[in-house]
Amino acid sequence: MEVFKPNWPAPKNVFAFFTTRTGGVSSDPWSANNLSFNVGDKLESVQTNWELLSKKISLPSLPQLLEQIHGVDIVKAECNGSKKIGDGSYSDRAGIVCAITTADCLPVLICNTQGSLVASVHVGWRGLSAGIISNLIKNLKVPAKDLIVYLGPAISQKNFEVGPEVREIFLRKCINIGIRKKINSCFLKIYKNKIDRNNKWKADLYNLAKIYFNEHGIFDIYGGDLCTYKDSERFYSYRRDGITGRMASLIWFS
């Protein structure tokens, strides 16, 4: 089973991991290390994958799993095995694991410089445009200068085609002219030929997230250089495969 750690200056007592699709026991089309119970895979396979992952990275508790709905709700993580509705969780208690699952959407891991607060957030374009970053900051209740952010594997702009309504939603919800210009620069018009009238755009999910973090005074941001769509050997991609598995992004502190 392959996992990797974020390359960021987190305190030594903060533990963070991203899984890949390699390892595990799931069969096609979820092969092989699917960690989502909500994509049609066999329950027994997903449970086994979680057990294998728990042993590999020495999870201190049951992870806080979420019923992710592409919204903005951030919940406080617990370790009682219950599933909560939301697209992010946080914890200020040692040994509590915050976890999300993704397959193209952006997984974001956050900690503070003191090593006493962690969070994991599922960031798709819907949640991002609706204000999930703002809601996250409100829930964490710490100075922005104390936060460190890592952007995990997500779909790159080159492979993320969206309709004009997606771009309009982002622009319409932003009043600040300077921020609007930055957001607009994250969308590239698609021209398939000189006379093409295709009204499609390619969105830069990584840089959109950075803009919203920067707007809240958070600049200590790392990662953002992988593509789930391109790397079919390591990552699941919903855009590429349709029916497929999900990777997990996990964080806790001791």
C-alpha positions in Angstrom: 0.0 0.0 0.0 1.5 3.3 -1.1 0.9 6.5 1.0 2.9 9.7 1.0 3.4 12.5 3.4 3.1 16.2 2.6 6.3 18.1 2.3 5.6 21.0 4.6 7.0 22.6 7.8 4.4 21.2 10.1 5.3 20.7 13.8 6.8 17.2 14.5 3.8 16.1 16.5 1.5 16.6 13.5 1.0 13.4 11.3 -0.5 13.8 7.8 -0.9 11.3 5.0 -2.4 11.0 1.5 -3.2 7.5 0.1 -3.0 6.4 -3.5 -4.9 3.8 -5.4 -2.1 1.2 -5.1 -2.4 -1.7 -2.6 -5.6 -2.7 -1.0 -8.1 -5.5 -2.0 -10.8 -3.8 -4.1 -11.5 -5.2 -7.5 -12.2 -3.4 -10.7 -13.4 -0.7 -11.3 -12.4 0.4 -7.8 -9.0 -1.3 -7.9 -7.3 -1.4 -5.6 -7.2 0.8 -2.5 -10.6 2.4 -2.5 -11.4 4.0 0.9 -14.9 5.2 0.2 -18.0 3.4 1.3 -20.2 5.4 -1.0 -19.1 4.4 -4.5 -20.5 0.9 -5.0 -17.5 -1.1 -3.8 -18.0 -4.1 -1.6 -18.3 -3.1 2.1 -15.9 -5.9 3.1 -13.2 -4.6 0.7 -13.4 -1.1 1.9 -13.2 -2.2 5.5 -10.2 -4.3 4.8 -8.5 -1.4 3.0 -9.1 0.8 6.1 -7.7 -1.9 8.3 -4.6 -2.2 6.2 -4.1 1.6 6.1 -4.6 1.8 9.9 -1.8 -0.7 10.5 0.5 1.0 7.9 0.3 4.5 9.4 -0.5 3.6 13.0 -3.8 5.4 13.2 -4.4 6.4 16.9 -8.2 6.3 16.6 -11.1 5.7 14.3 -11.0 8.4 11.7 -13.9 10.9 11.5 -15.5 9.9 8.2 -17.8 12.3 6.5 -20.9 12.2 4.2 -19.5 14.8 1.8 -22.1 16.8 -0.1 -20.0 19.5 -1.8 -21.2 22.0 0.8 -19.5 24.3 3.2 -20.1 22.7 6.6 -17.1 22.0 8.8 -17.7 19.7 11.8 -15.7 18.9 14.9 -14.1 15.5 14.6 -14.7 12.7 17.0 -13.4 9.1 17.2 -16.6 7.2 18.0 -17.0 5.7 14.6 -20.0 7.9 13.6 -20.2 9.5 10.2 -21.1 13.2 10.1 -22.5 15.3 7.2 -20.0 17.9 6.1 -17.1 18.6 3.8 -14.4 19.1 6.4 -13.5 18.4 10.0 -11.2 19.8 12.6 -9.8 18.8 16.0 -8.0 20.5 18.9 -7.6 17.2 20.7 -4.7 14.9 20.4 -5.2 11.6 18.7 -8.4 12.6 16.8 -8.1 11.8 13.1 -9.6 14.2 10.5 -10.2 12.5 7.2 -11.8 13.1 3.8 -11.9 11.2 0.5 -11.5 12.6 -3.0 -11.0 11.6 -6.6 -10.3 15.0 -8.5 -11.6 17.4 -5.9 -8.9 19.2 -3.8 -8.0 17.6 -0.4 -6.7 20.3 1.9 -4.8 19.6 5.2 -4.3 22.3 7.7 -2.5 22.6 11.0 -1.3 25.4 13.3 2.3 26.2 14.0 1.8 25.2 17.7 0.8 21.6 16.7 -2.5 21.9 18.7 -5.0 22.1 15.9 -5.6 20.2 12.6 -8.2 20.0 9.9 -9.0 18.2 6.6 -11.3 19.8 4.0 -12.8 18.5 0.8 -12.7 21.4 -1.7 -14.5 21.1 -5.0 -15.6 24.1 -7.1 -19.0 24.1 -5.5 -17.8 24.3 -2.0 -15.0 26.7 -2.9 -17.4 29.2 -4.6 -19.9 28.9 -1.8 -17.4 29.9 0.9 -16.0 26.7 2.5 -12.7 28.4 3.2 -14.4 31.3 5.0 -16.4 28.8 7.1 -13.3 26.8 7.9 -11.5 29.9 9.2 -14.5 30.8 11.3 -14.5 27.3 12.9 -10.8 27.2 13.6 -10.8 30.5 15.5 -7.0 31.0 15.4 -4.9 33.8 13.8 -4.3 33.3 10.1 -0.6 33.7 10.6 -0.5 30.6 12.7 -2.0 28.3 10.0 -0.1 26.1 7.5 -1.9 24.6 4.5 -1.1 21.7 2.2 -2.9 21.2 -1.1 -3.1 17.5 -1.9 -3.6 15.6 -5.2 -6.4 17.1 -7.3 -7.3 17.5 -11.0 -5.1 20.1 -12.8 -6.3 23.0 -14.8 -5.1 21.3 -18.0 -7.7 18.5 -17.5 -10.5 20.4 -15.6 -13.1 21.5 -18.2 -16.1 23.4 -16.9 -19.0 25.2 -18.3 -19.4 29.0 -18.4 -21.8 28.9 -15.4 -19.0 27.8 -13.1 -16.8 30.8 -14.0 -19.8 33.1 -13.6 -20.6 31.7 -10.2 -17.1 32.5 -8.9 -17.1 36.0 -10.5 -20.6 36.9 -9.4 -20.0 36.1 -5.8 -16.8 38.2 -5.6 -17.3 42.0 -5.0 -13.7 43.0 -4.7 -12.4 44.0 -8.1 -8.8 42.9 -7.4 -9.9 39.5 -6.3 -12.3 39.2 -9.3 -9.3 39.7 -11.6 -7.3 37.0 -9.8 -10.2 34.6 -10.0 -10.8 35.4 -13.7 -7.2 34.6 -14.4 -7.8 31.0 -13.1 -10.1 30.3 -16.0 -8.7 29.7 -19.5 -11.1 29.7 -22.6 -11.0 26.6 -24.6 -10.5 27.0 -28.4 -10.4 23.8 -30.3 -9.9 25.6 -33.6 -10.0 29.1 -35.1 -13.7 29.2 -35.6 -14.7 27.3 -32.5 -17.6 28.7 -30.6 -17.4 26.2 -27.7 -18.1 28.1 -24.5 -16.0 26.0 -22.2 -13.3 26.9 -19.8 -10.5 25.2 -17.9 -10.4 25.9 -14.2 -7.4 26.1 -12.0 -8.7 24.6 -8.7 -5.3 24.9 -7.0 -4.9 28.6 -7.6 -8.5 29.3 -6.8 -8.0 27.8 -3.4 -4.8 29.8 -2.9 -6.7 33.0 -3.7 -9.3 32.4 -1.1 -6.8 31.4 1.6 -4.7 34.5 0.7 -7.9 36.6 1.1 -8.1 35.5 4.7 -4.4 36.3 5.4 -3.1 32.7 4.9 0.0 32.5 2.8 1.9 29.6 4.2 0.6 27.2 1.5 2.4 24.1 0.1 1.6 21.4 -2.5 -0.6 21.9 -5.5 1.6 20.2 -8.1 -0.1 16.9 -8.8 -2.8 15.8 -11.2 -5.2 13.0 -10.4 -6.6 12.9 -13.9 -3.1 12.5 -15.5 -1.6 10.0 -13.2 -3.9 7.0 -13.6 -1.4 4.6 -11.9 -1.3 6.4 -8.6 -4.7 8.3 -8.4 -8.4 7.8 -8.8 -10.1 10.3 -11.1 -13.9 10.6 -11.4 -13.5 12.8 -14.4 -11.4 10.2 -16.2 -13.0 7.0 -15.1 -16.6 7.7 -13.9 -17.1 4.7 -11.6 -14.0 4.6 -9.5 -12.6 4.6 -6.0 -11.5 7.4 -3.7 -8.2 8.3 -1.9 -8.1 9.4 1.7 -6.4 12.4 3.2 -5.8 12.2 6.9 -4.3 14.4 9.7 -3.9 14.3 13.5 -1.5 15.4 16.2 -0.1 13.7 19.2 
